[in-house]
Amino acid sequence: MTGLLPGIGVLALFTAIIGRAWCSLYIGGRKTREIVATGPYSISRNPLYVFSFLAAFGVGAQTGSLVLAAAAVGLAVVILGATIRREEAWLSSAFGEAYGAYSARTPRFWPRWSAWRDDTLLEIRPARFVTTLLDGAFMLMAVPVMAGLARARATGIVPTWLVLP
């Protein structure tokens, strides 16, 4: 696993972990009680999932394969897409017109930076923040696992069946 792509993958993983933790500061403990529409949620309705897509890319990319990076993102899109549809249906039924207005002004994924709004004061749930960081740290397990597999393949312990670009 040499080259630029594995380094980009690891950087993507760290960025995703930090981004998911940042999002959790805003939504932790609030998402079933109110529409969170400030901070990262003012520029994207699903910033946690945007960072999850980045993490999926990172897991695939750190193997050195663009094919695996694309496959990991594709799998995340399928899995998280279903989750997003369920969440949006629930939010629409729970918050009605308020959620409709939020949906109309806030993109589902790609951030619209010009829409940034923030709170003057933010109440933080430290336990939720720490849980999000620990969940994210679990994603980093892909790095030594893939490095171990690459080493095992290089030494002949694991046979090479297919080489992906």
N, CA and C atoms as an extended XYZ file, in Angstrom:
495
Properties=species:S:1:pos:R:3:atomname:S:1:resname:S:1:resid:I:1 pbc="F F F"
N         0.840       -1.186        0.000 N   MET     1
C         0.000        0.000        0.000 CA  MET     1
C         0.883        1.246        0.000 C   MET     1
N         1.423        1.527       -1.137 N   THR     2
C         2.211        2.739       -1.269 CA  THR     2
C         1.525        3.656       -2.262 C   THR     2
N         1.942        4.875       -2.273 N   GLY     3
C         1.362        5.833       -3.201 CA  GLY     3
C         0.530        6.882       -2.498 C   GLY     3
N        -0.036        7.731       -3.293 N   LEU     4
C        -0.800        8.874       -2.782 CA  LEU     4
C        -2.189        8.485       -2.269 C   LEU     4
N        -2.857        7.569       -2.951 N   LEU     5
C        -4.251        7.234       -2.607 CA  LEU     5
C        -4.416        6.722       -1.176 C   LEU     5
N        -3.553        5.835       -0.678 N   PRO     6
C        -3.727        5.404        0.714 CA  PRO     6
C        -3.617        6.559        1.717 C   PRO     6
N        -2.707        7.485        1.458 N   GLY     7
C        -2.585        8.656        2.341 CA  GLY     7
C        -3.822        9.526        2.293 C   GLY     7
N        -4.382        9.694        1.103 N   ILE     8
C        -5.627       10.459        0.956 CA  ILE     8
C        -6.748        9.750        1.705 C   ILE     8
N        -6.761        8.416        1.632 N   GLY     9
C        -7.784        7.643        2.338 CA  GLY     9
C        -7.711        7.831        3.842 C   GLY     9
N        -6.510        7.775        4.393 N   VAL    10
C        -6.348        7.969        5.842 CA  VAL    10
C        -6.737        9.391        6.233 C   VAL    10
N        -6.334       10.361        5.418 N   LEU    11
C        -6.730       11.756        5.676 CA  LEU    11
C        -8.254       11.896        5.639 C   LEU    11
N        -8.897       11.227        4.679 N   ALA    12
C       -10.357       11.258        4.593 CA  ALA    12
C       -10.988       10.651        5.846 C   ALA    12
N       -10.411        9.573        6.354 N   LEU    13
C       -10.937        8.962        7.584 CA  LEU    13
C       -10.842        9.925        8.763 C   LEU    13
N        -9.686       10.550        8.950 N   PHE    14
C        -9.541       11.498       10.060 CA  PHE    14
C       -10.482       12.696        9.898 C   PHE    14
N       -10.619       13.190        8.672 N   THR    15
C       -11.534       14.305        8.423 CA  THR    15
C       -12.968       13.900        8.741 C   THR    15
N       -13.342       12.691        8.363 N   ALA    16
C       -14.700       12.200        8.631 CA  ALA    16
C       -14.954       12.071       10.128 C   ALA    16
N       -13.976       11.588       10.862 N   ILE    17
C       -14.138       11.440       12.316 CA  ILE    17
C       -14.330       12.810       12.958 C   ILE    17
N       -13.495       13.758       12.591 N   ILE    18
C       -13.613       15.112       13.153 CA  ILE    18
C       -14.930       15.750       12.724 C   ILE    18
N       -15.302       15.579       11.461 N   GLY    19
C       -16.551       16.153       10.961 CA  GLY    19
C       -17.775       15.578       11.639 C   GLY    19
N       -17.783       14.253       11.830 N   ARG    20
C       -18.919       13.630       12.505 CA  ARG    20
C       -19.012       14.115       13.955 C   ARG    20
N       -17.871       14.258       14.602 N   ALA    21
C       -17.884       14.759       15.982 CA  ALA    21
C       -18.402       16.199       16.026 C   ALA    21
N       -17.982       17.014       15.072 N   TRP    22
C       -18.450       18.399       14.981 CA  TRP    22
C       -19.972       18.425       14.842 C   TRP    22
N       -20.506       17.579       13.962 N   CYS    23
C       -21.961       17.521       13.767 CA  CYS    23
C       -22.671       17.089       15.047 C   CYS    23
N       -22.080       16.149       15.771 N   SER    24
C       -22.727       15.648       16.988 CA  SER    24
C       -22.837       16.729       18.058 C   SER    24
N       -21.927       17.698       18.034 N   LEU    25
C       -22.033       18.808       18.987 CA  LEU    25
C       -23.353       19.548       18.817 C   LEU    25
N       -23.820       19.635       17.586 N   TYR    26
C       -25.038       20.383       17.286 CA  TYR    26
C       -26.310       19.554       17.463 C   TYR    26
N       -26.249       18.278       17.128 N   ILE    27
C       -27.494       17.504       17.097 CA  ILE    27
C       -27.658       16.574       18.293 C   ILE    27
N       -26.598       16.337       19.038 N   GLY    28
C       -26.632       15.379       20.136 CA  GLY    28
C       -27.793       15.597       21.096 C   GLY    28
N       -28.716       14.645       21.123 N   GLY    29
C       -29.842       14.694       22.036 CA  GLY    29
C       -30.984       15.605       21.613 C   GLY    29
N       -30.895       16.229       20.461 N   ARG    30
C       -31.918       17.199       20.053 CA  ARG    30
C       -32.763       16.740       18.876 C   ARG    30
N       -32.278       15.761       18.099 N   LYS    31
C       -32.897       15.497       16.799 CA  LYS    31
C       -34.328       14.991       16.850 C   LYS    31
N       -34.767       14.434       17.956 N   THR    32
C       -36.165       13.991       18.028 CA  THR    32
C       -37.067       15.045       18.668 C   THR    32
N       -36.467       16.125       19.176 N   ARG    33
C       -37.246       17.156       19.850 CA  ARG    33
C       -37.438       18.423       19.037 C   ARG    33
N       -36.512       18.640       18.074 N   GLU    34
C       -36.564       19.881       17.303 CA  GLU    34
C       -35.821       19.706       15.983 C   GLU    34
N       -36.051       20.615       15.076 N   ILE    35
C       -35.294       20.632       13.825 CA  ILE    35
C       -34.017       21.412       14.100 C   ILE    35
N       -32.907       20.743       13.964 N   VAL    36
C       -31.613       21.392       14.159 CA  VAL    36
C       -31.230       22.016       12.823 C   VAL    36
N       -31.151       23.337       12.787 N   ALA    37
C       -30.936       24.046       11.521 CA  ALA    37
C       -29.806       25.059       11.619 C   ALA    37
N       -28.879       24.828       12.543 N   THR    38
C       -27.737       25.727       12.682 CA  THR    38
C       -26.448       24.922       12.568 C   THR    38
N       -25.344       25.645       12.486 N   GLY    39
C       -24.050       24.980       12.335 CA  GLY    39
C       -24.033       24.158       11.054 C   GLY    39
N       -23.492       22.965       11.103 N   PRO    40
C       -23.414       22.146        9.882 CA  PRO    40
C       -24.792       21.809        9.317 C   PRO    40
N       -25.813       21.836       10.160 N   TYR    41
C       -27.180       21.536        9.705 CA  TYR    41
C       -27.839       22.723        9.003 C   TYR    41
N       -27.164       23.865        8.998 N   SER    42
C       -27.683       25.001        8.233 CA  SER    42
C       -27.226       24.939        6.777 C   SER    42
N       -26.195       24.164        6.496 N   ILE    43
C       -25.658       24.084        5.129 CA  ILE    43
C       -25.938       22.741        4.457 C   ILE    43
N       -26.352       21.742        5.248 N   SER    44
C       -26.697       20.422        4.721 CA  SER    44
C       -27.654       19.753        5.703 C   SER    44
N       -28.690       19.101        5.176 N   ARG    45
C       -29.625       18.420        6.072 CA  ARG    45
C       -29.013       17.157        6.671 C   ARG    45
N       -27.977       16.643        6.040 N   ASN    46
C       -27.384       15.373        6.479 CA  ASN    46
C       -25.867       15.447        6.572 C   ASN    46
N       -25.320       16.399        7.316 N   PRO    47
C       -23.858       16.499        7.355 CA  PRO    47
C       -23.185       15.268        7.976 C   PRO    47
N       -23.842       14.620        8.936 N   LEU    48
C       -23.270       13.387        9.491 CA  LEU    48
C       -23.084       12.349        8.393 C   LEU    48
N       -24.050       12.239        7.506 N   TYR    49
C       -23.957       11.259        6.422 CA  TYR    49
C       -22.958       11.697        5.365 C   TYR    49
N       -22.831       13.000        5.137 N   VAL    50
C       -21.801       13.480        4.209 CA  VAL    50
C       -20.438       13.017        4.714 C   VAL    50
N       -20.197       13.175        6.008 N   PHE    51
C       -18.923       12.721        6.571 CA  PHE    51
C       -18.829       11.193        6.589 C   PHE    51
N       -19.954       10.507        6.690 N   SER    52
C       -19.942        9.043        6.606 CA  SER    52
C       -19.556        8.584        5.197 C   SER    52
N       -20.044        9.289        4.172 N   PHE    53
C       -19.635        8.974        2.798 CA  PHE    53
C       -18.130        9.196        2.639 C   PHE    53
N       -17.620       10.270        3.233 N   LEU    54
C       -16.186       10.543        3.185 CA  LEU    54
C       -15.406        9.424        3.881 C   LEU    54
N       -15.941        8.937        5.003 N   ALA    55
C       -15.292        7.829        5.707 CA  ALA    55
C       -15.283        6.567        4.858 C   ALA    55
N       -16.384        6.289        4.196 N   ALA    56
C       -16.444        5.110        3.321 CA  ALA    56
C       -15.405        5.232        2.215 C   ALA    56
N       -15.296        6.411        1.623 N   PHE    57
C       -14.262        6.637        0.617 CA  PHE    57
C       -12.887        6.376        1.224 C   PHE    57
N       -12.665        6.891        2.422 N   GLY    58
C       -11.369        6.724        3.081 CA  GLY    58
C       -11.012        5.269        3.330 C   GLY    58
N       -11.991        4.493        3.766 N   VAL    59
C       -11.746        3.068        4.011 CA  VAL    59
C       -11.313        2.387        2.710 C   VAL    59
N       -12.027        2.674        1.628 N   GLY    60
C       -11.660        2.069        0.350 CA  GLY    60
C       -10.353        2.609       -0.203 C   GLY    60
N       -10.163        3.912       -0.124 N   ALA    61
C        -8.980        4.548       -0.715 CA  ALA    61
C        -7.704        4.157        0.002 C   ALA    61
N        -7.762        3.958        1.302 N   GLN    62
C        -6.525        3.625        2.012 CA  GLN    62
C        -5.990        2.248        1.639 C   GLN    62
N        -6.776        1.463        0.894 N   THR    63
C        -6.271        0.199        0.350 CA  THR    63
C        -5.433        0.436       -0.899 C   THR    63
N        -5.531        1.654       -1.466 N   GLY    64
C        -4.806        1.969       -2.676 CA  GLY    64
C        -5.608        1.719       -3.946 C   GLY    64
N        -6.886        1.369       -3.810 N   SER    65
C        -7.714        1.033       -4.965 CA  SER    65
C        -8.868        2.018       -5.123 C   SER    65
N        -8.908        2.671       -6.284 N   LEU    66
C       -10.041        3.552       -6.580 CA  LEU    66
C       -11.331        2.753       -6.730 C   LEU    66
N       -11.219        1.530       -7.233 N   VAL    67
C       -12.396        0.681       -7.382 CA  VAL    67
C       -13.002        0.376       -6.013 C   VAL    67
N       -12.165        0.011       -5.045 N   LEU    68
C       -12.685       -0.253       -3.697 CA  LEU    68
C       -13.220        1.018       -3.043 C   LEU    68
N       -12.581        2.146       -3.308 N   ALA    69
C       -13.070        3.414       -2.756 CA  ALA    69
C       -14.466        3.712       -3.305 C   ALA    69
N       -14.633        3.551       -4.619 N   ALA    70
C       -15.944        3.798       -5.229 CA  ALA    70
C       -16.978        2.789       -4.742 C   ALA    70
N       -16.576        1.533       -4.597 N   ALA    71
C       -17.506        0.502       -4.110 CA  ALA    71
C       -17.939        0.797       -2.679 C   ALA    71
N       -17.005        1.249       -1.841 N   ALA    72
C       -17.346        1.568       -0.452 CA  ALA    72
C       -18.334        2.733       -0.392 C   ALA    72
N       -18.111        3.746       -1.209 N   VAL    73
C       -19.044        4.882       -1.248 CA  VAL    73
C       -20.399        4.422       -1.774 C   VAL    73
N       -20.391        3.600       -2.819 N   GLY    74
C       -21.650        3.086       -3.368 CA  GLY    74
C       -22.443        2.302       -2.341 C   GLY    74
N       -21.765        1.459       -1.588 N   LEU    75
C       -22.429        0.692       -0.532 CA  LEU    75
C       -22.988        1.627        0.542 C   LEU    75
N       -22.220        2.638        0.909 N   ALA    76
C       -22.699        3.604        1.902 CA  ALA    76
C       -23.923        4.348        1.391 C   ALA    76
N       -23.927        4.708        0.119 N   VAL    77
C       -25.074        5.414       -0.467 CA  VAL    77
C       -26.325        4.539       -0.389 C   VAL    77
N       -26.183        3.257       -0.711 N   VAL    78
C       -27.333        2.351       -0.664 CA  VAL    78
C       -27.847        2.213        0.773 C   VAL    78
N       -26.942        1.937        1.693 N   ILE    79
C       -27.346        1.716        3.087 CA  ILE    79
C       -27.879        2.994        3.731 C   ILE    79
N       -27.115        4.070        3.622 N   LEU    80
C       -27.532        5.315        4.267 CA  LEU    80
C       -28.687        5.978        3.531 C   LEU    80
N       -28.812        5.735        2.234 N   GLY    81
C       -29.940        6.289        1.488 CA  GLY    81
C       -31.266        5.825        2.049 C   GLY    81
N       -31.347        4.539        2.373 N   ALA    82
C       -32.577        4.003        2.973 CA  ALA    82
C       -32.824        4.634        4.339 C   ALA    82
N       -31.768        4.805        5.111 N   THR    83
C       -31.898        5.427        6.436 CA  THR    83
C       -32.376        6.867        6.305 C   THR    83
N       -31.808        7.575        5.358 N   ILE    84
C       -32.187        8.983        5.152 CA  ILE    84
C       -33.656        9.103        4.760 C   ILE    84
N       -34.115        8.229        3.874 N   ARG    85
C       -35.532        8.277        3.471 CA  ARG    85
C       -36.450        8.041        4.681 C   ARG    85
N       -36.102        7.077        5.528 N   ARG    86
C       -36.914        6.834        6.739 CA  ARG    86
C       -36.887        8.040        7.667 C   ARG    86
N       -35.708        8.610        7.875 N   GLU    87
C       -35.594        9.775        8.758 CA  GLU    87
C       -36.377       10.965        8.217 C   GLU    87
N       -36.285       11.193        6.919 N   GLU    88
C       -37.014       12.320        6.331 CA  GLU    88
C       -38.525       12.138        6.454 C   GLU    88
N       -38.998       10.907        6.282 N   ALA    89
C       -40.434       10.640        6.433 CA  ALA    89
C       -40.856       10.916        7.870 C   ALA    89
N       -40.044       10.480        8.826 N   TRP    90
C       -40.374       10.712       10.236 CA  TRP    90
C       -40.346       12.207       10.555 C   TRP    90
N       -39.305       12.901       10.116 N   LEU    91
C       -39.203       14.342       10.379 CA  LEU    91
C       -40.370       15.105        9.765 C   LEU    91
N       -40.763       14.706        8.573 N   SER    92
C       -41.892       15.352        7.914 CA  SER    92
C       -43.181       15.139        8.698 C   SER    92
N       -43.385       13.926        9.187 N   SER    93
C       -44.614       13.673        9.951 CA  SER    93
C       -44.553       14.315       11.335 C   SER    93
N       -43.377       14.370       11.932 N   ALA    94
C       -43.253       14.928       13.281 CA  ALA    94
C       -43.274       16.453       13.293 C   ALA    94
N       -42.698       17.088       12.273 N   PHE    95
C       -42.534       18.540       12.303 CA  PHE    95
C       -43.283       19.271       11.187 C   PHE    95
N       -43.903       18.527       10.284 N   GLY    96
C       -44.769       19.105        9.264 CA  GLY    96
C       -44.166       20.215        8.438 C   GLY    96
N       -44.872       21.366        8.419 N   GLU    97
C       -44.461       22.501        7.589 CA  GLU    97
C       -43.091       23.045        7.964 C   GLU    97
N       -42.739       22.977        9.230 N   ALA    98
C       -41.420       23.477        9.652 CA  ALA    98
C       -40.311       22.660        8.990 C   ALA    98
N       -40.496       21.336        8.916 N   TYR    99
C       -39.494       20.504        8.250 CA  TYR    99
C       -39.529       20.752        6.740 C   TYR    99
N       -40.704       20.964        6.184 N   GLY   100
C       -40.817       21.277        4.758 CA  GLY   100
C       -40.057       22.543        4.405 C   GLY   100
N       -40.168       23.558        5.242 N   ALA   101
C       -39.453       24.814        5.001 CA  ALA   101
C       -37.945       24.610        5.124 C   ALA   101
N       -37.528       23.848        6.124 N   TYR   102
C       -36.103       23.529        6.306 CA  TYR   102
C       -35.576       22.772        5.084 C   TYR   102
N       -36.337       21.794        4.614 N   SER   103
C       -35.940       21.006        3.432 CA  SER   103
C       -35.827       21.876        2.192 C   SER   103
N       -36.713       22.848        2.070 N   ALA   104
C       -36.714       23.716        0.894 CA  ALA   104
C       -35.483       24.619        0.852 C   ALA   104
N       -34.984       25.029        2.010 N   ARG   105
C       -33.862       25.977        2.018 CA  ARG   105
C       -32.503       25.309        2.238 C   ARG   105
N       -32.493       24.031        2.611 N   THR   106
C       -31.237       23.359        2.962 CA  THR   106
C       -31.040       22.135        2.078 C   THR   106
N       -29.901       22.068        1.368 N   PRO   107
C       -29.676       20.907        0.501 CA  PRO   107
C       -29.556       19.608        1.295 C   PRO   107
N       -29.952       18.513        0.671 N   ARG   108
C       -29.907       17.208        1.332 CA  ARG   108
C       -28.465       16.832        1.680 C   ARG   108
N       -27.540       17.016        0.749 N   PHE   109
C       -26.157       16.595        0.982 CA  PHE   109
C       -25.144       17.710        0.763 C   PHE   109
N       -24.929       18.064       -0.497 N   TRP   110
C       -23.840       18.969       -0.832 CA  TRP   110
C       -24.014       20.292       -0.097 C   TRP   110
N       -23.046       20.665        0.734 N   PRO   111
C       -23.201       21.880        1.552 CA  PRO   111
C       -23.334       23.154        0.721 C   PRO   111
N       -24.241       24.009        1.147 N   ARG   112
C       -24.379       25.354        0.585 CA  ARG   112
C       -23.812       26.304        1.637 C   ARG   112
N       -22.530       26.624        1.484 N   TRP   113
C       -21.808       27.380        2.508 CA  TRP   113
C       -22.404       28.762        2.742 C   TRP   113
N       -23.020       29.333        1.740 N   SER   114
C       -23.590       30.674        1.897 CA  SER   114
C       -24.794       30.676        2.849 C   SER   114
N       -25.323       29.514        3.164 N   ALA   115
C       -26.484       29.425        4.053 CA  ALA   115
C       -26.082       29.276        5.524 C   ALA   115
N       -24.790       29.317        5.814 N   TRP   116
C       -24.308       29.094        7.178 CA  TRP   116
C       -24.992       30.013        8.186 C   TRP   116
N       -25.509       29.411        9.237 N   ARG   117
C       -26.077       30.120       10.391 CA  ARG   117
C       -25.590       29.398       11.636 C   ARG   117
N       -25.404       30.119       12.684 N   ASP   118
C       -24.928       29.481       13.901 CA  ASP   118
C       -25.657       30.031       15.114 C   ASP   118
N       -25.560       29.311       16.192 N   ASP   119
C       -26.126       29.748       17.462 CA  ASP   119
C       -25.102       30.598       18.203 C   ASP   119
N       -25.593       31.495       19.039 N   THR   120
C       -24.709       32.260       19.897 CA  THR   120
C       -24.166       31.369       21.001 C   THR   120
N       -25.019       30.477       21.476 N   LEU   121
C       -24.665       29.567       22.558 CA  LEU   121
C       -25.118       28.169       22.151 C   LEU   121
N       -24.300       27.193       22.447 N   LEU   122
C       -24.605       25.823       22.069 CA  LEU   122
C       -24.510       24.924       23.301 C   LEU   122
N       -25.613       24.240       23.600 N   GLU   123
C       -25.615       23.284       24.709 CA  GLU   123
C       -25.066       21.958       24.179 C   GLU   123
N       -24.043       21.451       24.848 N   ILE   124
C       -23.355       20.250       24.366 CA  ILE   124
C       -23.590       19.090       25.325 C   ILE   124
N       -23.808       17.920       24.761 N   ARG   125
C       -23.927       16.677       25.514 CA  ARG   125
C       -22.590       15.937       25.369 C   ARG   125
N       -21.681       16.090       26.336 N   PRO   126
C       -20.344       15.502       26.206 CA  PRO   126
C       -20.357       13.991       25.948 C   PRO   126
N       -21.259       13.261       26.564 N   ALA   127
C       -21.292       11.807       26.378 CA  ALA   127
C       -21.574       11.456       24.922 C   ALA   127
N       -22.461       12.185       24.279 N   ARG   128
C       -22.775       11.915       22.864 CA  ARG   128
C       -21.583       12.263       21.972 C   ARG   128
N       -20.896       13.323       22.306 N   PHE   129
C       -19.712       13.718       21.555 CA  PHE   129
C       -18.633       12.640       21.656 C   PHE   129
N       -18.379       12.173       22.857 N   VAL   130
C       -17.368       11.135       23.064 CA  VAL   130
C       -17.769        9.846       22.355 C   VAL   130
N       -19.045        9.487       22.426 N   THR   131
C       -19.519        8.291       21.727 CA  THR   131
C       -19.281        8.410       20.230 C   THR   131
N       -19.547        9.573       19.664 N   THR   132
C       -19.323        9.784       18.237 CA  THR   132
C       -17.840        9.671       17.902 C   THR   132
N       -16.975       10.224       18.737 N   LEU   133
C       -15.535       10.095       18.510 CA  LEU   133
C       -15.097        8.633       18.565 C   LEU   133
N       -15.598        7.889       19.533 N   LEU   134
C       -15.230        6.474       19.648 CA  LEU   134
C       -15.751        5.658       18.472 C   LEU   134
N       -16.978        5.953       18.035 N   ASP   135
C       -17.509        5.282       16.839 CA  ASP   135
C       -16.608        5.555       15.642 C   ASP   135
N       -16.189        6.804       15.521 N   GLY   136
C       -15.317        7.172       14.416 CA  GLY   136
C       -13.956        6.507       14.508 C   GLY   136
N       -13.440        6.421       15.712 N   ALA   137
C       -12.138        5.771       15.893 CA  ALA   137
C       -12.198        4.310       15.457 C   ALA   137
N       -13.348        3.701       15.590 N   PHE   138
C       -13.517        2.319       15.134 CA  PHE   138
C       -13.246        2.204       13.633 C   PHE   138
N       -13.614        3.260       12.879 N   MET   139
C       -13.364        3.250       11.435 CA  MET   139
C       -11.872        3.161       11.129 C   MET   139
N       -11.052        3.684       12.034 N   LEU   140
C        -9.612        3.639       11.818 CA  LEU   140
C        -9.055        2.222       11.881 C   LEU   140
N        -9.830        1.283       12.403 N   MET   141
C        -9.380       -0.109       12.430 CA  MET   141
C        -9.127       -0.632       11.021 C   MET   141
N        -9.773       -0.029       10.043 N   ALA   142
C        -9.567       -0.459        8.653 CA  ALA   142
C        -8.114       -0.281        8.232 C   ALA   142
N        -7.421        0.704        8.778 N   VAL   143
C        -6.047        0.987        8.357 CA  VAL   143
C        -5.115       -0.173        8.715 C   VAL   143
N        -5.013       -0.591        9.981 N   PRO   144
C        -4.109       -1.715       10.260 CA  PRO   144
C        -4.594       -3.041        9.679 C   PRO   144
N        -5.905       -3.228        9.573 N   VAL   145
C        -6.420       -4.466        8.976 CA  VAL   145
C        -5.985       -4.559        7.515 C   VAL   145
N        -6.178       -3.485        6.768 N   MET   146
C        -5.790       -3.496        5.358 CA  MET   146
C        -4.276       -3.576        5.200 C   MET   146
N        -3.533       -2.912        6.075 N   ALA   147
C        -2.069       -2.998        6.014 CA  ALA   147
C        -1.614       -4.432        6.296 C   ALA   147
N        -2.254       -5.069        7.265 N   GLY   148
C        -1.927       -6.466        7.570 CA  GLY   148
C        -2.240       -7.395        6.413 C   GLY   148
N        -3.385       -7.168        5.767 N   LEU   149
C        -3.734       -7.984        4.599 CA  LEU   149
C        -2.746       -7.773        3.454 C   LEU   149
N        -2.343       -6.514        3.254 N   ALA   150
C        -1.366       -6.230        2.188 CA  ALA   150
C        -0.037       -6.909        2.490 C   ALA   150
N         0.384       -6.895        3.741 N   ARG   151
C         1.642       -7.533        4.130 CA  ARG   151
C         1.532       -9.049        3.957 C   ARG   151
N         0.380       -9.592        4.350 N   ALA   152
C         0.167      -11.037        4.200 CA  ALA   152
C         0.153      -11.431        2.721 C   ALA   152
N        -0.393      -10.591        1.880 N   ARG   153
C        -0.399      -10.863        0.444 CA  ARG   153
C         1.007      -10.765       -0.119 C   ARG   153
N         1.760       -9.754        0.307 N   ALA   154
C         3.125       -9.553       -0.196 CA  ALA   154
C         4.058      -10.695        0.193 C   ALA   154
N         3.812      -11.298        1.347 N   THR   155
C         4.668      -12.401        1.797 CA  THR   155
C         4.148      -13.766        1.364 C   THR   155
N         3.020      -13.782        0.676 N   GLY   156
C         2.492      -15.039        0.156 CA  GLY   156
C         1.591      -15.802        1.111 C   GLY   156
N         1.324      -15.248        2.280 N   ILE   157
C         0.436      -15.909        3.239 CA  ILE   157
C        -0.992      -15.929        2.713 C   ILE   157
N        -1.392      -14.825        2.106 N   VAL   158
C        -2.705      -14.712        1.483 CA  VAL   158
C        -2.485      -14.628       -0.027 C   VAL   158
N        -3.142      -15.499       -0.805 N   PRO   159
C        -2.925      -15.456       -2.247 CA  PRO   159
C        -3.598      -14.238       -2.886 C   PRO   159
N        -3.027      -13.801       -4.006 N   THR   160
C        -3.602      -12.701       -4.777 CA  THR   160
C        -4.517      -13.300       -5.836 C   THR   160
N        -5.793      -13.041       -5.728 N   TRP   161
C        -6.756      -13.542       -6.698 CA  TRP   161
C        -7.101      -12.503       -7.743 C   TRP   161
N        -7.041      -11.246       -7.330 N   LEU   162
C        -7.471      -10.169       -8.207 CA  LEU   162
C        -6.764       -8.887       -7.784 C   LEU   162
N        -6.292       -8.115       -8.741 N   VAL   163
C        -5.675       -6.818       -8.462 CA  VAL   163
C        -6.593       -5.754       -9.045 C   VAL   163
N        -7.037       -4.861       -8.185 N   LEU   164
C        -7.945       -3.791       -8.608 CA  LEU   164
C        -7.178       -2.500       -8.785 C   LEU   164
N        -7.579       -1.693       -9.766 N   PRO   165
C        -6.920       -0.397       -9.960 CA  PRO   165
C        -7.303        0.587       -8.871 C   PRO   165
